[in-house]
């Protein structure tokens, strides 16, 4: 239970619309103690204004009512992924993923291990009370053998329920985590060790040294059906036998400092044509572009996106390529999204592209209305345009399929569309860079390079001959 004047916590808690100094945690619950240790640590280290805590699903879901720091709620089990995004986009943030055993070790296990495997720059605080506390006391991945819960009334049976998961040991099999320790808050001496571990995890974040994982054994009197004192004894006498306390890894002394984030620059600065000799800095404008390519399987939609992504990478831009397609090898819906940016990209998903390429009728009906105002849609001439047309966007129709067929390469309609995009300067990438990327895509089939060059040139010539420059007709 937090007390008046606790560092780094709100003076009053406004949960359920009323102000109070009482938390919602049950008497004897360890969450209140851990909340206080965490808030004291980030305050004493001078990190309060930089700290962002991702709250879980479970008993600590309302942590944002107590911690006086940045707070974000994540979907069930997804706190590590949310923390990854925050850490990468706000590199100076002290990013914390605070999770219980049901959230972290059950539905969130994949998120947990993948973030640890990548060595994401975050501190994970894993509260293990051996049970699902918020939803009625069901068996959790950490429930002990023989422990009775609402879903294992005769006790956990390893023959049918498997063995408890040891998360610290699982994370310890991975290469990149810097610090892994298991502590407890079952008595005063243990609480002091837990405080030191929490503080150390935040110090590693402050020093930009990588991923930390602290497991905290915590009593849950209500769900284990014991008094607060007996619940604490349960942690010491039973949980600690299954989950021994101690530091499994501490590489903080030799761990390298993570590099500073890539500076944010404008596209003009990136290409060096702004006439400025000023150094790049974070205050500069970020230039990010969103492209979507759509059609059906067999039209080379995904390959078209890959060529554009490769061209952007050749310029040194941050780039993502995200495909979506159905189970059919040919004929099903196919699309891909390409994001290019002068800085780290937050998500590869695109809701409203600034450039949409459409190669068939179904894709037109599905995607044309998603183009952002002022955006451009380049559509094959075989596609019938809707009536009325969407307002506020530019629409160009290009006979990409016909051009490819007329030049002897019917399967190269995607390359004809690429030529149109070059002529329209729709990608913002120099023509020779795009052409070189196209040629690299045929590295294993060099005989196809010249026929595809022919289709590319034909499309560029067509657009120039018809005065297509990307403006509204």
GUDRENPA-881886 format. One record per residue (C-alpha): x, y negated, z negated; residue number from 1. Coordinates in nm, 3 decimals. Layout:
GUDRENPA-881886
[[X; Y; Z]; NUM],
...
***
This chain:
GUDRENPA-881886
[[0.000; 0.000; 0.000]; 1],
[[0.143; -0.335; 0.101]; 2],
[[0.160; -0.597; -0.171]; 3],
[[0.122; -0.973; -0.166]; 4],
[[0.430; -1.143; -0.032]; 5],
[[0.567; -0.847; 0.163]; 6],
[[0.818; -0.975; 0.416]; 7],
[[0.716; -0.966; 0.777]; 8],
[[0.350; -0.884; 0.714]; 9],
[[0.044; -1.104; 0.740]; 10],
[[-0.063; -1.285; 0.424]; 11],
[[-0.411; -1.137; 0.460]; 12],
[[-0.546; -0.849; 0.669]; 13],
[[-0.854; -0.928; 0.877]; 14],
[[-0.957; -0.576; 0.970]; 15],
[[-1.334; -0.532; 1.030]; 16],
[[-1.379; -0.908; 1.033]; 17],
[[-1.312; -0.973; 0.664]; 18],
[[-0.995; -1.091; 0.496]; 19],
[[-0.833; -0.861; 0.244]; 20],
[[-0.503; -0.768; 0.085]; 21],
[[-0.597; -0.399; 0.080]; 22],
[[-0.491; -0.172; 0.364]; 23],
[[-0.725; 0.093; 0.502]; 24],
[[-0.489; 0.379; 0.415]; 25],
[[-0.588; 0.642; 0.159]; 26],
[[-0.430; 0.637; -0.186]; 27],
[[-0.098; 0.819; -0.166]; 28],
[[-0.066; 0.791; 0.212]; 29],
[[0.289; 0.730; 0.334]; 30],
[[0.193; 0.489; 0.611]; 31],
[[0.168; 0.190; 0.377]; 32],
[[0.518; 0.258; 0.243]; 33],
[[0.660; 0.296; 0.593]; 34],
[[0.486; -0.022; 0.707]; 35],
[[0.656; -0.210; 0.425]; 36],
[[1.000; -0.058; 0.494]; 37],
[[0.975; -0.144; 0.863]; 38],
[[0.859; -0.500; 0.803]; 39],
[[1.135; -0.560; 0.548]; 40],
[[1.396; -0.423; 0.790]; 41],
[[1.308; -0.640; 1.089]; 42],
[[1.272; -0.945; 0.864]; 43],
[[1.601; -0.900; 0.680]; 44],
[[1.780; -0.844; 1.012]; 45],
[[1.635; -1.163; 1.156]; 46],
[[1.448; -0.970; 1.428]; 47],
[[1.087; -1.055; 1.345]; 48],
[[1.035; -1.291; 1.640]; 49],
[[1.184; -1.038; 1.882]; 50],
[[1.011; -0.723; 1.759]; 51],
[[0.728; -0.556; 1.952]; 52],
[[0.562; -0.253; 1.794]; 53],
[[0.358; -0.014; 2.008]; 54],
[[0.078; 0.124; 1.791]; 55],
[[-0.043; 0.482; 1.838]; 56],
[[-0.372; 0.661; 1.833]; 57],
[[-0.416; 0.794; 1.479]; 58],
[[-0.409; 0.657; 1.129]; 59],
[[-0.160; 0.383; 1.219]; 60],
[[-0.366; 0.259; 1.513]; 61],
[[-0.447; -0.056; 1.314]; 62],
[[-0.083; -0.144; 1.244]; 63],
[[-0.129; -0.472; 1.429]; 64],
[[-0.349; -0.593; 1.141]; 65],
[[-0.049; -0.571; 0.908]; 66],
[[0.279; -0.627; 1.094]; 67],
[[0.342; -0.994; 1.174]; 68],
[[0.519; -0.918; 1.504]; 69],
[[0.425; -0.854; 1.863]; 70],
[[0.184; -0.563; 1.888]; 71],
[[0.058; -0.350; 2.176]; 72],
[[-0.190; -0.062; 2.169]; 73],
[[-0.117; 0.237; 2.394]; 74],
[[-0.329; 0.525; 2.515]; 75],
[[-0.313; 0.851; 2.322]; 76],
[[0.045; 0.981; 2.336]; 77],
[[0.161; 0.712; 2.576]; 78],
[[0.343; 0.483; 2.333]; 79],
[[0.692; 0.582; 2.462]; 80],
[[0.590; 0.494; 2.817]; 81],
[[0.443; 0.162; 2.705]; 82],
[[0.759; 0.094; 2.503]; 83],
[[0.969; 0.179; 2.810]; 84],
[[0.787; -0.084; 3.015]; 85],
[[0.825; -0.347; 2.742]; 86],
[[1.193; -0.271; 2.692]; 87],
[[1.271; -0.289; 3.061]; 88],
[[1.070; -0.602; 3.133]; 89],
[[1.158; -0.786; 2.812]; 90],
[[1.511; -0.666; 2.762]; 91],
[[1.580; -0.883; 2.459]; 92],
[[1.282; -0.741; 2.269]; 93],
[[1.335; -0.505; 1.978]; 94],
[[1.095; -0.237; 2.099]; 95],
[[0.942; 0.007; 1.849]; 96],
[[0.726; 0.312; 1.917]; 97],
[[0.545; 0.403; 1.593]; 98],
[[0.361; 0.738; 1.616]; 99],
[[0.213; 1.021; 1.414]; 100],
[[0.262; 1.391; 1.478]; 101],
[[-0.063; 1.445; 1.667]; 102],
[[0.007; 1.148; 1.890]; 103],
[[0.379; 1.205; 1.950]; 104],
[[0.420; 1.583; 1.931]; 105],
[[0.093; 1.699; 2.094]; 106],
[[-0.056; 1.499; 2.381]; 107],
[[0.247; 1.267; 2.386]; 108],
[[0.522; 1.530; 2.385]; 109],
[[0.606; 1.486; 2.752]; 110],
[[0.622; 1.106; 2.717]; 111],
[[0.842; 1.146; 2.408]; 112],
[[1.097; 1.384; 2.557]; 113],
[[1.119; 1.206; 2.891]; 114],
[[1.185; 0.869; 2.725]; 115],
[[1.450; 1.032; 2.506]; 116],
[[1.604; 1.209; 2.807]; 117],
[[1.633; 0.874; 2.984]; 118],
[[1.786; 0.717; 2.673]; 119],
[[1.540; 0.429; 2.682]; 120],
[[1.632; 0.127; 2.470]; 121],
[[1.379; 0.170; 2.187]; 122],
[[1.341; 0.280; 1.826]; 123],
[[1.095; 0.565; 1.771]; 124],
[[0.952; 0.612; 1.421]; 125],
[[0.777; 0.948; 1.402]; 126],
[[0.548; 0.992; 1.100]; 127],
[[0.511; 1.365; 1.031]; 128],
[[0.240; 1.454; 0.779]; 129],
[[0.185; 1.807; 0.919]; 130],
[[-0.179; 1.746; 1.015]; 131],
[[-0.422; 1.537; 1.218]; 132],
[[-0.509; 1.281; 0.952]; 133],
[[-0.752; 1.047; 1.127]; 134],
[[-0.983; 1.292; 1.301]; 135],
[[-1.064; 1.538; 1.025]; 136],
[[-0.756; 1.736; 0.929]; 137],
[[-0.710; 1.968; 1.229]; 138],
[[-0.396; 2.173; 1.287]; 139],
[[-0.116; 1.967; 1.440]; 140],
[[0.201; 2.076; 1.625]; 141],
[[0.384; 2.024; 1.295]; 142],
[[0.141; 2.218; 1.070]; 143],
[[0.330; 2.470; 0.856]; 144],
[[0.292; 2.847; 0.884]; 145],
[[0.008; 2.950; 0.651]; 146],
[[-0.113; 2.591; 0.605]; 147],
[[-0.492; 2.568; 0.607]; 148],
[[-0.661; 2.305; 0.820]; 149],
[[-1.011; 2.257; 0.959]; 150],
[[-0.908; 2.442; 1.276]; 151],
[[-0.692; 2.702; 1.098]; 152],
[[-0.906; 2.778; 0.788]; 153],
[[-0.713; 3.098; 0.717]; 154],
[[-0.378; 2.925; 0.763]; 155],
[[-0.163; 2.873; 1.069]; 156],
[[-0.086; 3.210; 1.226]; 157],
[[0.227; 3.218; 1.444]; 158],
[[0.088; 3.513; 1.642]; 159],
[[-0.193; 3.297; 1.779]; 160],
[[-0.089; 2.939; 1.700]; 161],
[[0.285; 2.950; 1.760]; 162],
[[0.552; 2.797; 1.542]; 163],
[[0.576; 2.436; 1.419]; 164],
[[0.760; 2.201; 1.652]; 165],
[[1.085; 2.050; 1.524]; 166],
[[1.103; 1.719; 1.704]; 167],
[[1.437; 1.595; 1.573]; 168],
[[1.597; 1.920; 1.683]; 169],
[[1.429; 1.900; 2.025]; 170],
[[1.547; 1.544; 2.080]; 171],
[[1.893; 1.648; 1.963]; 172],
[[1.925; 1.882; 2.263]; 173],
[[1.924; 1.578; 2.491]; 174],
[[2.234; 1.385; 2.588]; 175],
[[2.148; 1.017; 2.566]; 176],
[[1.985; 0.953; 2.224]; 177],
[[2.223; 0.761; 2.000]; 178],
[[2.080; 0.818; 1.652]; 179],
[[1.852; 1.096; 1.517]; 180],
[[1.761; 1.136; 1.151]; 181],
[[1.486; 1.294; 0.942]; 182],
[[1.388; 1.126; 0.613]; 183],
[[1.099; 1.132; 0.367]; 184],
[[0.891; 0.888; 0.161]; 185],
[[0.781; 1.140; -0.104]; 186],
[[0.966; 0.975; -0.394]; 187],
[[1.175; 0.670; -0.477]; 188],
[[1.516; 0.816; -0.390]; 189],
[[1.387; 0.942; -0.059]; 190],
[[1.219; 0.609; 0.016]; 191],
[[1.551; 0.429; -0.023]; 192],
[[1.715; 0.668; 0.227]; 193],
[[1.423; 0.614; 0.462]; 194],
[[1.471; 0.239; 0.437]; 195],
[[1.837; 0.275; 0.533]; 196],
[[1.749; 0.494; 0.834]; 197],
[[1.482; 0.252; 0.957]; 198],
[[1.721; -0.038; 0.921]; 199],
[[1.995; 0.147; 1.108]; 200],
[[1.762; 0.228; 1.396]; 201],
[[1.675; -0.141; 1.432]; 202],
[[2.041; -0.244; 1.406]; 203],
[[2.116; -0.016; 1.701]; 204],
[[1.840; -0.189; 1.896]; 205],
[[1.978; -0.529; 1.799]; 206],
[[2.323; -0.422; 1.917]; 207],
[[2.179; -0.294; 2.248]; 208],
[[2.308; 0.060; 2.207]; 209],
[[2.012; 0.270; 2.316]; 210],
[[1.757; 0.526; 2.196]; 211],
[[1.698; 0.605; 1.830]; 212],
[[1.460; 0.861; 1.674]; 213],
[[1.370; 0.863; 1.305]; 214],
[[1.129; 1.128; 1.176]; 215],
[[0.962; 1.040; 0.846]; 216],
[[0.795; 1.313; 0.640]; 217],
[[0.489; 1.155; 0.484]; 218],
[[0.218; 1.273; 0.242]; 219],
[[-0.145; 1.290; 0.358]; 220],
[[-0.345; 1.359; 0.039]; 221],
[[-0.689; 1.347; 0.198]; 222],
[[-0.633; 1.588; 0.485]; 223],
[[-0.422; 1.838; 0.291]; 224],
[[-0.678; 1.826; 0.009]; 225],
[[-0.444; 1.730; -0.276]; 226],
[[-0.399; 1.448; -0.522]; 227],
[[-0.144; 1.183; -0.428]; 228],
[[0.112; 1.334; -0.666]; 229],
[[0.055; 1.689; -0.540]; 230],
[[0.064; 1.570; -0.178]; 231],
[[0.409; 1.422; -0.242]; 232],
[[0.517; 1.753; -0.400]; 233],
[[0.386; 1.933; -0.092]; 234],
[[0.620; 1.725; 0.122]; 235],
[[0.921; 1.795; -0.099]; 236],
[[0.858; 2.160; -0.180]; 237],
[[0.709; 2.288; 0.146]; 238],
[[0.756; 2.048; 0.435]; 239],
[[1.123; 1.989; 0.365]; 240],
[[1.189; 2.364; 0.381]; 241],
[[1.055; 2.368; 0.736]; 242],
[[1.194; 2.025; 0.825]; 243],
[[1.528; 1.972; 0.647]; 244],
[[1.622; 1.613; 0.577]; 245],
[[1.941; 1.465; 0.715]; 246],
[[2.112; 1.294; 1.006]; 247],
[[2.137; 1.513; 1.313]; 248],
[[2.325; 1.260; 1.524]; 249],
[[2.488; 0.920; 1.484]; 250],
[[2.687; 0.798; 1.781]; 251],
[[2.623; 0.431; 1.711]; 252],
[[2.990; 0.351; 1.646]; 253],
[[3.110; 0.473; 1.985]; 254],
[[2.796; 0.413; 2.190]; 255],
[[2.853; 0.152; 2.462]; 256],
[[2.658; -0.171; 2.459]; 257],
[[2.391; -0.163; 2.729]; 258],
[[2.457; -0.413; 3.009]; 259],
[[2.268; -0.738; 3.021]; 260],
[[1.964; -0.733; 3.249]; 261],
[[1.994; -0.836; 3.610]; 262],
[[1.939; -1.213; 3.636]; 263],
[[1.613; -1.334; 3.782]; 264],
[[1.674; -1.511; 4.113]; 265],
[[1.468; -1.656; 4.392]; 266],
[[1.478; -1.491; 4.733]; 267],
[[1.658; -1.798; 4.872]; 268],
[[1.925; -1.765; 4.606]; 269],
[[1.946; -1.392; 4.670]; 270],
[[2.027; -1.442; 5.038]; 271],
[[2.252; -1.739; 4.955]; 272],
[[2.078; -1.983; 5.189]; 273],
[[1.952; -2.238; 4.939]; 274],
[[2.267; -2.449; 4.963]; 275],
[[2.319; -2.425; 4.590]; 276],
[[2.638; -2.318; 4.420]; 277],
[[2.471; -2.298; 4.080]; 278],
[[2.506; -1.958; 3.910]; 279],
[[2.201; -1.732; 3.890]; 280],
[[2.014; -1.745; 3.561]; 281],
[[1.699; -1.607; 3.402]; 282],
[[1.500; -1.923; 3.454]; 283],
[[1.516; -1.881; 3.833]; 284],
[[1.203; -1.776; 4.017]; 285],
[[1.136; -1.406; 4.065]; 286],
[[1.043; -1.301; 4.418]; 287],
[[0.842; -0.978; 4.434]; 288],
[[0.658; -0.847; 4.739]; 289],
[[0.387; -0.581; 4.761]; 290],
[[0.333; -0.370; 5.074]; 291],
[[0.083; -0.088; 5.133]; 292],
[[0.087; 0.151; 5.431]; 293],
[[-0.226; 0.359; 5.501]; 294],
[[-0.357; 0.617; 5.747]; 295],
[[-0.380; 0.995; 5.758]; 296],
[[-0.129; 1.275; 5.717]; 297],
[[0.076; 1.326; 6.033]; 298],
[[0.092; 0.958; 6.131]; 299],
[[0.424; 0.901; 5.954]; 300],
[[0.272; 0.670; 5.690]; 301],
[[0.502; 0.785; 5.412]; 302],
[[0.806; 0.772; 5.642]; 303],
[[0.717; 0.417; 5.742]; 304],
[[0.717; 0.313; 5.377]; 305],
[[1.047; 0.492; 5.315]; 306],
[[1.217; 0.304; 5.599]; 307],
[[1.097; -0.030; 5.457]; 308],
[[1.209; 0.070; 5.108]; 309],
[[1.549; 0.179; 5.237]; 310],
[[1.593; -0.150; 5.423]; 311],
[[1.514; -0.344; 5.105]; 312],
[[1.761; -0.133; 4.906]; 313],
[[2.027; -0.202; 5.169]; 314],
[[1.988; -0.571; 5.083]; 315],
[[2.037; -0.495; 4.715]; 316],
[[1.674; -0.560; 4.621]; 317],
[[1.505; -0.359; 4.347]; 318],
[[1.268; -0.125; 4.527]; 319],
[[1.000; 0.133; 4.451]; 320],
[[0.813; 0.369; 4.686]; 321],
[[0.500; 0.541; 4.558]; 322],
[[0.316; 0.788; 4.785]; 323],
[[-0.042; 0.910; 4.751]; 324],
[[-0.188; 1.186; 4.965]; 325],
[[-0.435; 1.471; 4.962]; 326],
[[-0.367; 1.846; 4.966]; 327],
[[-0.395; 1.869; 5.345]; 328],
[[-0.070; 1.893; 5.540]; 329],
[[-0.226; 1.704; 5.831]; 330],
[[-0.537; 1.490; 5.863]; 331],
[[-0.597; 1.398; 5.500]; 332],
[[-0.571; 1.050; 5.353]; 333],
[[-0.214; 0.926; 5.319]; 334],
[[-0.079; 0.602; 5.176]; 335],
[[0.229; 0.463; 5.013]; 336],
[[0.306; 0.150; 4.819]; 337],
[[0.639; -0.031; 4.842]; 338],
[[0.743; -0.302; 4.598]; 339],
[[1.059; -0.508; 4.658]; 340],
[[1.190; -0.754; 4.404]; 341],
[[1.487; -0.965; 4.303]; 342],
[[1.447; -0.828; 3.950]; 343],
[[1.333; -0.519; 3.764]; 344],
[[0.995; -0.394; 3.886]; 345],
[[0.730; -0.344; 3.621]; 346],
[[0.514; -0.092; 3.807]; 347],
[[0.520; 0.078; 4.148]; 348],
[[0.140; 0.070; 4.167]; 349],
[[-0.026; -0.200; 4.378]; 350],
[[-0.387; -0.309; 4.352]; 351],
[[-0.381; -0.608; 4.587]; 352],
[[-0.107; -0.592; 4.853]; 353],
[[0.013; -0.899; 5.036]; 354],
[[0.073; -0.680; 5.343]; 355],
[[-0.154; -0.391; 5.439]; 356],
[[-0.085; -0.163; 5.735]; 357],
[[-0.384; 0.039; 5.858]; 358],
[[-0.353; 0.326; 6.104]; 359],
[[-0.702; 0.480; 6.104]; 360],
[[-1.069; 0.400; 6.047]; 361],
[[-1.104; 0.560; 5.706]; 362],
[[-0.807; 0.367; 5.570]; 363],
[[-0.957; 0.042; 5.696]; 364],
[[-1.281; 0.105; 5.509]; 365],
[[-1.096; 0.208; 5.195]; 366],
[[-0.822; -0.053; 5.173]; 367],
[[-0.894; -0.366; 5.376]; 368],
[[-1.095; -0.532; 5.099]; 369],
[[-0.801; -0.496; 4.859]; 370],
[[-0.570; -0.740; 5.041]; 371],
[[-0.498; -1.041; 4.824]; 372],
[[-0.615; -1.387; 4.942]; 373],
[[-0.368; -1.525; 5.192]; 374],
[[-0.239; -1.175; 5.266]; 375],
[[-0.192; -1.004; 5.601]; 376],
[[-0.351; -0.686; 5.737]; 377],
[[-0.190; -0.529; 6.045]; 378],
[[-0.430; -0.277; 6.194]; 379],
[[-0.402; -0.038; 6.486]; 380],
[[-0.619; -0.137; 6.783]; 381],
[[-0.808; 0.194; 6.773]; 382],
[[-0.968; 0.086; 6.445]; 383],
[[-1.303; -0.095; 6.461]; 384],
[[-1.300; -0.400; 6.237]; 385],
[[-1.581; -0.444; 5.986]; 386],
[[-1.849; -0.707; 6.035]; 387],
[[-1.825; -0.943; 5.859]; 388],
[[-1.449; -0.960; 5.815]; 389],
[[-1.307; -1.018; 5.467]; 390],
[[-1.252; -1.386; 5.402]; 391],
[[-0.922; -1.549; 5.315]; 392],
[[-0.687; -1.297; 5.477]; 393],
[[-0.507; -1.277; 5.812]; 394],
[[-0.584; -0.980; 6.037]; 395],
[[-0.374; -0.866; 6.335]; 396],
[[-0.457; -0.572; 6.561]; 397],
[[-0.164; -0.398; 6.729]; 398],
[[-0.190; -0.108; 6.980]; 399],
[[0.071; 0.094; 6.794]; 400],
[[-0.069; 0.434; 6.893]; 401],
[[-0.100; 0.332; 7.259]; 402],
[[0.251; 0.183; 7.267]; 403],
[[0.405; 0.499; 7.124]; 404],
[[0.215; 0.717; 7.373]; 405],
[[0.306; 0.495; 7.671]; 406],
[[0.673; 0.522; 7.579]; 407],
[[0.670; 0.900; 7.564]; 408],
[[0.676; 0.945; 7.185]; 409],
[[0.312; 0.982; 7.069]; 410],
[[0.421; 1.072; 6.715]; 411],
[[0.609; 0.741; 6.681]; 412],
[[0.304; 0.519; 6.626]; 413],
[[0.448; 0.439; 6.283]; 414],
[[0.766; 0.312; 6.451]; 415],
[[0.557; 0.097; 6.686]; 416],
[[0.387; -0.050; 6.380]; 417],
[[0.731; -0.112; 6.227]; 418],
[[0.830; -0.304; 6.542]; 419],
[[0.519; -0.518; 6.507]; 420],
[[0.607; -0.594; 6.146]; 421],
[[0.955; -0.702; 6.259]; 422],
[[0.810; -0.931; 6.527]; 423],
[[0.563; -1.079; 6.279]; 424],
[[0.839; -1.119; 6.016]; 425],
[[0.591; -0.958; 5.779]; 426],
[[0.854; -0.783; 5.567]; 427],
[[1.091; -1.072; 5.501]; 428],
[[1.382; -0.840; 5.587]; 429],
[[1.620; -0.913; 5.876]; 430],
[[1.542; -0.713; 6.190]; 431],
[[1.886; -0.552; 6.212]; 432],
[[1.859; -0.426; 5.854]; 433],
[[1.521; -0.265; 5.927]; 434],
[[1.653; -0.112; 6.249]; 435],
[[1.955; 0.035; 6.070]; 436],
[[1.724; 0.185; 5.807]; 437],
[[1.512; 0.341; 6.082]; 438],
[[1.821; 0.496; 6.240]; 439],
[[1.932; 0.635; 5.902]; 440],
[[1.596; 0.808; 5.870]; 441],
[[1.687; 1.017; 6.178]; 442],
[[2.036; 1.105; 6.055]; 443],
[[1.956; 1.479; 6.072]; 444],
[[1.788; 1.447; 6.412]; 445],
[[2.011; 1.206; 6.608]; 446],
[[1.843; 1.296; 6.937]; 447],
[[1.532; 1.112; 6.815]; 448],
[[1.709; 0.783; 6.752]; 449],
[[1.704; 0.647; 7.108]; 450],
[[1.338; 0.740; 7.183]; 451],
[[1.231; 0.569; 6.863]; 452],
[[1.443; 0.265; 6.943]; 453],
[[1.254; 0.247; 7.271]; 454],
[[0.919; 0.247; 7.092]; 455],
[[1.043; -0.012; 6.843]; 456],
[[1.159; -0.247; 7.121]; 457],
[[0.833; -0.203; 7.309]; 458],
[[0.631; -0.307; 7.005]; 459],
[[0.850; -0.611; 6.940]; 460],
[[0.823; -0.714; 7.306]; 461],
[[0.445; -0.668; 7.303]; 462],
[[0.402; -0.896; 7.003]; 463],
[[0.629; -1.164; 7.144]; 464],
[[0.463; -1.148; 7.487]; 465],
[[0.119; -1.195; 7.330]; 466],
[[0.237; -1.473; 7.099]; 467],
[[0.169; -1.280; 6.778]; 468],
[[0.351; -1.458; 6.498]; 469],
[[0.149; -1.362; 6.193]; 470],
[[-0.077; -1.668; 6.206]; 471],
[[-0.454; -1.649; 6.226]; 472],
[[-0.560; -1.612; 6.593]; 473],
***
